Amino acid sequence: MTWHLGRLVAFDTETTGVDVESDRIVTAAVYGLDNDERYGCEWLADPGVEIPDEATAVHKITTEHAREHGESAELVVDQVAQRLAEWSGEVGAPIVGHNVAFDLTLLDRECRRYGLLTLHERLGGRPLHVIDTRVLDQHAVPYRRRVSEKQGARQLITLAQFYGLPWDDDAAHGCAYDALVAAQVARRIGWLAHTRRRHWPEHVLAERRLRFETFRDLPLAELHALQVELAAEQAAGLQKHFRKTAPNAVVDGAWPLRPWAEPTTDSTEPEGATA
């Protein structure tokens, strides 16, 4: 069975911000997709910190709402990591998401924050296979332009529109909605990779230098390994672009998980000093 027709595990989070090292999970969704059947879980956490107004503007969840209705962050993080380990590790299904390296890295840091087993530790040596729709799409349709000044070429809404999926602005940026849309995008990319060009939609054929065939007939392990290479190449290209105006710009190309660095202790700090 080709990779896009098998079982998928859709994953997404909404957070307090965009820094994987310091921000927190507010909501998370993990959905198993098997043919037309879907089953899953959603969580609302009290992140233990204030939710900035900018984050609330995206996912509509306030600090007050999270504190009143959310479960403890430690419990949510533990359950999310365990569900991913069970459905991905034990069943062997790939984890699918849009820019999913952000979500997986943030989950890793949250596990470490609470002294919990990380996803990789829970897998116990079993392979982790990931499908990132942003990485796949950027390779397959490299020259797509921005839709508008406010809508970029690689946003999830853009991919949904390009691959012929409905989009609900009111539901968007809800973790369950975004996770499920990303999974559908992955299936559409897989369909194009395994379908003759003469059957592709005209608006797809209108794009330049399409490369969907790169993903044809790949085992999951090979598709995962290919994305490691593609993500690094894409990050290097973006970094080169940024350095035209910001010479010291750095874009991390690690995928699907940014390496963990143990916090260093400042040896010059007086003993007993507190933050």
Beta strands, then each sheet from edge to edge (+ up, - down):
strand 1: 8-15
strand 2: 25-34
strand 3: 37-46
strand 4: 71-72
strand 5: 95-97
strand 6: 130-132
sheet 1: 4+ 3+ 2- 1+ 5+ 6+
end
